[in-house]
Amino acid sequence: MAVEPNRWGIIYNPKAGTRKVQKRWEEIRGYIESRGVDFDYVHSEGYGSVERLARTLANNGYRTIVVVGGDGALNDALNGILSSSVEQKTDIALGVIPNGIGNDFARFWDIEFDDYKKAVDTIINRRTRLVDVGFCSYHTGEKHERRYFLNAVNIGLGARVVNITNATRRFWGAKVIAFLASMFLVLFERKQFRTHLKVNGEHIRGRVMTVCVGSARGYGLTPNAVPYNGWLDVSVVYQPEFWQGFMGLWMLLQGRILNHKMVKPYRTRKVKVLRAQNAMVSLDGRRILPKGFPLEIGILPENIKMIIPK
């Protein structure tokens, strides 16, 4: 049986966010119903299921797929759509209702966690834009893998910060506590990684704290990146003096991290990570486990259709 063209397929991710997510979903669902939207919804069962559900919805004919979740769930849905058997994947419009631990990509479009009604109305109005999709290719030890991202790949301390923030918010359900835990890590861990990158033909070697390759804001580390210009922004962050760490944190919050003297920015279409010894790697907040290096990171211009505010 064919799916009506305007019918939404909604993936609700109950594992993400605070302990009050069930009540929040009931409010979101009630508002969607009050607006007369035709939809079907499914609950994710945990890590990895959002990707499978998005693939199934796409293969079953849904052309509006809505994620109620955060950056990680949105990333899973992206990978599910792009791995589906749908021939023309840009026929599928992807919408988001923020409900997760991190909602950086939604905030880029001024879709805020506290205003789910605006997010629903945005999807109803259905203004769409083709946006860029980043990809990261690597070897798992068993096979070659390619994962897609909308926001950023973080290598090193940036990935650790995302990881500890997610873990802290899962436990406490509080942005402030999660932020303080992340700040503590940034200021006091001061761990470096032996790194070798190739960007625009230039070989970058040395000990660095973190590398961020962003198609969008990259959790503040690539503040000038936009997901519709066909480019990737790269921030290489070297270890600052202790007092410079406080200054760097302030500049990060102000969106001026690129002005810090220990940050080297680049703009490119391809990054090759030849070495990042013992560094954690995350992609849109999801940790990935490459079996060694290299990592190949690139960009696919205008590769997915997003529903965005007017």
Residue pairs with C-beta under 8 A, 6 or more apart in sequence:
2 61
3 9
3 60
3 61
3 62
3 63
4 38
5 63
6 38
6 64
7 38
7 39
7 40
7 62
7 64
8 32
8 37
8 38
8 39
8 40
8 62
8 64
8 65
8 66
8 95
8 123
9 39
9 40
9 41
9 42
9 57
9 60
9 62
9 64
9 65
9 66
10 32
10 39
10 40
10 41
10 42
10 65
10 66
10 67
10 68
11 41
11 42
11 44
11 50
11 53
11 54
11 57
11 65
11 66
11 67
11 68
11 69
11 73
11 77
12 25
12 41
12 42
12 43
12 44
12 68
12 69
12 99
13 43
13 44
13 50
13 67
13 68
13 69
13 70
13 73
13 99
13 100
14 21
14 22
14 25
14 43
14 44
15 44
15 46
15 47
16 69
16 70
16 72
16 73
16 99
16 100
16 101
17 24
17 69
17 70
17 99
17 100
17 101
17 169
17 173
18 169
18 173
19 173
20 173
21 99
24 99
24 116
25 68
25 99
27 116
28 68
28 97
28 99
28 116
28 120
29 41
31 116
31 117
31 120
32 39
32 120
35 120
35 121
35 124
37 120
37 124
39 66
40 62
42 53
42 57
44 50
44 53
44 69
44 73
48 76
50 67
50 69
50 73
50 76
50 77
50 80
51 76
51 77
51 79
51 80
51 83
52 80
53 77
53 80
54 65
54 67
54 76
54 77
54 78
54 79
54 80
54 81
54 84
55 80
55 81
55 83
55 84
56 80
57 65
57 80
58 65
58 80
58 81
58 84
58 86
58 89
58 92
59 84
59 85
59 86
62 92
63 91
63 92
63 93
64 92
64 93
64 95
64 123
64 126
64 307
65 77
65 81
65 92
65 93
65 94
65 95
66 94
66 95
66 96
66 97
66 123
67 73
67 74
67 77
67 94
67 95
67 96
67 97
68 96
68 97
68 99
69 96
69 98
69 99
69 100
70 98
70 99
70 100
70 101
70 102
70 103
70 285
71 100
71 102
71 103
71 104
71 105
71 106
71 150
71 151
71 284
71 285
72 100
72 101
72 102
72 166
72 284
72 285
72 286
73 99
73 100
74 94
74 96
74 100
74 105
74 106
74 150
74 284
75 148
75 149
75 150
75 151
75 283
75 284
75 285
75 286
76 286
77 94
78 94
78 133
78 148
78 149
78 150
78 304
79 147
79 148
81 89
81 92
81 94
81 304
82 89
82 133
82 148
82 303
82 304
86 92
89 303
89 304
90 130
90 302
90 303
90 304
90 305
91 305
92 304
92 305
93 126
93 128
93 305
93 306
93 307
94 304
94 305
94 306
94 307
95 119
95 122
95 123
95 306
95 307
96 105
96 106
96 111
96 119
96 307
97 116
97 119
97 120
97 123
98 106
98 107
98 111
98 112
98 113
98 116
98 119
99 113
99 116
101 165
101 166
101 169
101 170
101 178
101 285
102 162
102 165
102 166
102 219
102 285
103 111
103 112
103 113
104 151
104 216
104 217
104 218
104 219
104 285
105 150
105 151
105 216
105 284
106 112
106 113
106 119
107 217
108 151
108 216
108 217
108 227
109 306
109 308
109 309
110 309
111 118
111 119
111 122
111 308
111 309
112 118
118 309
122 307
122 308
122 309
122 310
123 307
125 309
125 310
126 307
127 307
127 308
127 309
127 310
128 305
128 306
128 307
128 308
129 228
129 305
129 306
129 308
130 228
130 302
130 303
130 304
130 305
130 306
131 150
131 227
131 228
131 302
131 303
131 304
131 305
131 306
132 215
132 227
132 228
132 229
132 230
132 299
132 300
132 301
132 302
132 303
133 148
133 149
133 150
133 215
133 299
133 300
133 303
133 304
134 148
134 149
134 150
134 152
134 153
134 213
134 215
134 232
134 297
134 298
134 299
134 300
135 146
135 147
135 148
135 149
135 297
135 298
135 299
135 300
136 146
136 147
136 148
136 149
136 153
136 283
136 288
136 295
136 296
136 297
137 144
137 145
137 146
137 295
137 296
137 297
137 298
138 144
138 145
138 288
138 290
138 291
138 293
138 294
138 295
138 296
139 145
139 290
139 291
139 292
140 289
140 290
140 291
141 291
145 288
145 290
147 283
147 288
148 300
149 215
149 283
149 284
150 215
150 216
150 227
150 284
150 304
151 214
151 215
151 216
151 217
151 218
151 219
151 284
151 285
152 212
152 213
152 214
152 215
152 216
152 217
152 218
152 219
152 221
152 222
152 225
152 283
152 284
153 212
153 213
153 214
153 281
153 282
153 283
153 295
153 297
154 161
154 162
154 210
154 211
154 212
154 218
154 219
154 221
154 281
154 282
154 283
155 193
155 195
155 210
155 211
155 212
155 213
155 273
155 276
155 279
155 280
155 281
155 295
156 191
156 193
156 195
156 208
156 209
156 210
156 211
156 276
156 279
156 280
157 185
157 186
157 189
157 191
157 209
157 210
157 237
158 210
158 211
158 212
158 218
158 219
158 221
158 237
158 282
159 210
159 279
159 280
159 281
159 282
159 287
160 185
160 189
160 280
161 182
161 185
161 186
161 219
162 219
162 282
162 285
163 280
163 282
163 287
164 181
164 182
164 185
165 178
165 179
165 181
165 182
166 178
166 285
168 177
168 178
168 181
168 182
169 175
169 177
169 178
172 178
183 249
186 245
186 248
186 249
187 242
187 245
187 246
187 249
190 209
190 239
190 242
190 245
191 209
192 207
192 208
192 209
192 239
193 207
193 208
193 209
193 276
193 277
193 278
193 279
194 206
194 207
194 275
194 276
194 277
195 204
195 205
195 206
195 207
195 208
195 211
195 236
195 273
195 275
195 276
195 277
195 279
196 203
196 204
196 205
196 273
196 274
196 275
196 276
197 203
197 204
197 205
197 211
197 234
197 236
197 271
197 272
197 273
197 274
198 204
198 271
198 272
198 274
199 234
199 266
199 268
199 271
199 272
200 266
200 268
204 236
204 264
206 238
207 238
207 239
208 236
208 237
208 238
208 239
209 237
209 238
209 239
210 221
210 235
210 237
211 234
211 235
211 236
211 237
211 273
211 276
212 218
212 219
212 221
212 222
212 234
212 235
212 237
213 222
213 232
213 233
213 234
213 271
213 297
214 221
214 222
214 225
214 232
214 233
214 234
214 235
215 225
215 227
215 232
215 233
215 299
216 222
216 225
216 226
216 227
217 223
217 225
218 225
218 233
218 235
220 252
220 253
220 255
220 257
221 235
221 237
221 252
221 257
222 233
222 234
222 235
222 265
223 255
223 256
223 257
223 258
224 233
224 258
224 265
225 231
225 232
225 233
228 302
230 269
230 299
230 301
230 302
231 267
231 268
231 269
231 299
232 267
232 268
232 269
232 270
232 271
232 297
232 298
232 299
233 265
233 266
233 267
234 265
234 266
234 267
234 268
234 271
235 257
235 258
235 263
235 264
235 265
235 266
236 263
236 264
236 265
236 266
237 248
237 262
237 263
238 262
238 263
238 264
239 262
240 247
240 248
240 260
240 262
244 260
244 261
244 262
247 260
248 257
248 260
248 262
248 263
251 257
251 259
251 260
257 263
258 265
269 298
269 299
270 296
270 297
270 298
270 299
271 295
271 296
271 297
271 298
272 294
272 295
272 296
272 297
273 293
273 294
273 295
273 297
274 293
274 294
275 293
276 293
276 295
280 287
281 287
281 288
281 289
281 290
281 295
282 288
